[in-house]
Amino acid sequence: MAFALRFFTCLILTVCIVASVDAAISCGTVASSLAPCGGYLSTGGAVPPPCCAGVKNLNGMAQTTPDRQQACKCLKAAAKSVNPSLASSLPGKCGVSIPYPISMSTNCDTVK
């Protein structure tokens, strides 16, 4: 589990460095918000309360179109290293509605 969490965090930080960012949200912010979700995103099971707190916090920060697009790009990149179905179900399990699916096929540039 620790390896999966470190790998997930490194992947997000790498995307953050590579992405051009006009948004206030960085991939580092996304990674730190979702760090408590690492175990769930790798193996499933119960979603820990700190994970849902991070999901809700991240959703609250992504209020502008550039922020939502950047968060989408970070989440999409992270979805490569975790169970995709668990990643896509996470917002719903935390009672959060986001305006795009967490999926490798999501076009983040069209997120409003």
C-alpha positions as CSV (number, residue, x, y, z in Angstrom):
1,M,0.0,0.0,0.0
2,A,2.8,2.4,0.8
3,F,4.4,1.8,-2.5
4,A,1.1,2.4,-4.3
5,L,0.6,5.7,-2.5
6,R,4.2,6.9,-3.2
7,F,3.8,5.9,-6.9
8,F,0.5,7.7,-7.1
9,T,2.0,10.9,-5.5
10,C,5.1,10.8,-7.7
11,L,2.9,10.4,-10.8
12,I,0.8,13.4,-9.9
13,L,3.8,15.5,-9.1
14,T,5.4,14.6,-12.4
15,V,2.2,15.6,-14.3
16,C,2.3,18.9,-12.3
17,I,5.8,19.7,-13.5
18,V,5.0,18.8,-17.1
19,A,1.6,20.5,-17.4
20,S,1.3,24.2,-18.2
21,V,-0.8,25.7,-15.5
22,D,-3.0,28.7,-15.8
23,A,-5.1,27.4,-12.9
24,A,-4.8,28.0,-9.2
25,I,-5.0,24.3,-8.5
26,S,-1.8,22.4,-9.0
27,C,-1.3,18.6,-9.4
28,G,0.5,18.8,-6.1
29,T,-2.7,20.2,-4.5
30,V,-4.7,17.4,-6.1
31,A,-2.1,14.8,-4.9
32,S,-2.1,16.1,-1.3
33,S,-5.9,16.2,-1.3
34,L,-6.2,12.7,-2.5
35,A,-3.3,11.1,-0.6
36,P,-5.6,9.6,2.0
37,C,-7.4,7.8,-0.9
38,G,-4.3,5.8,-2.0
39,G,-5.3,2.6,-0.3
40,Y,-8.9,2.7,-1.6
41,L,-7.8,3.6,-5.1
42,S,-5.5,0.6,-5.2
43,T,-7.4,-2.1,-3.5
44,G,-11.0,-0.9,-2.9
45,G,-12.8,-1.5,0.4
46,A,-14.2,1.2,2.6
47,V,-13.4,4.8,1.7
48,P,-11.7,6.4,4.6
49,P,-13.3,9.6,6.0
50,P,-10.1,11.6,5.4
51,C,-10.3,10.6,1.7
52,C,-13.8,12.0,1.3
53,A,-12.7,15.1,3.2
54,G,-10.0,15.6,0.6
55,V,-12.3,14.9,-2.3
56,K,-14.8,17.5,-1.0
57,N,-12.0,20.0,-0.3
58,L,-10.7,19.6,-3.9
59,N,-14.1,19.9,-5.4
60,G,-14.6,23.1,-3.4
61,M,-11.3,24.6,-4.7
62,A,-12.2,23.8,-8.3
63,Q,-14.6,26.7,-8.9
64,T,-13.3,28.1,-12.2
65,T,-13.1,26.5,-15.6
66,P,-9.3,26.5,-15.6
67,D,-9.2,25.0,-12.1
68,R,-11.7,22.2,-13.1
69,Q,-9.7,21.5,-16.3
70,Q,-6.4,21.3,-14.4
71,A,-7.9,19.1,-11.7
72,C,-9.4,16.9,-14.5
73,K,-5.9,16.6,-16.1
74,C,-4.3,15.6,-12.8
75,L,-7.1,13.1,-12.0
76,K,-6.9,11.6,-15.5
77,A,-3.1,11.2,-15.2
78,A,-3.5,9.6,-11.8
79,A,-6.2,7.2,-13.0
80,K,-3.5,5.5,-15.0
81,S,-1.8,4.2,-11.8
82,V,-4.9,3.1,-9.9
83,N,-8.0,0.9,-10.4
84,P,-10.0,3.0,-13.0
85,S,-13.4,1.8,-11.8
86,L,-12.5,2.7,-8.2
87,A,-11.2,6.2,-9.3
88,S,-14.4,6.9,-11.3
89,S,-16.6,5.8,-8.4
90,L,-14.8,7.8,-5.7
91,P,-16.7,11.1,-6.0
92,G,-20.1,9.4,-5.8
93,K,-18.9,7.4,-2.8
94,C,-18.0,10.6,-1.1
95,G,-21.3,12.3,-2.0
96,V,-19.6,14.8,-4.4
97,S,-20.8,15.5,-7.9
98,I,-18.2,16.6,-10.4
99,P,-19.0,17.9,-14.0
100,Y,-16.9,15.2,-15.8
101,P,-16.2,11.5,-15.4
102,I,-12.8,10.4,-14.1
103,S,-11.8,8.4,-17.1
104,M,-8.9,8.0,-19.5
105,S,-11.4,9.0,-22.3
106,T,-12.4,12.3,-20.7
107,N,-11.4,15.3,-22.8
108,C,-10.4,17.7,-20.0
109,D,-10.1,20.7,-22.4
110,T,-13.9,20.6,-22.8
111,V,-14.7,20.7,-19.1
112,K,-16.5,23.9,-18.1
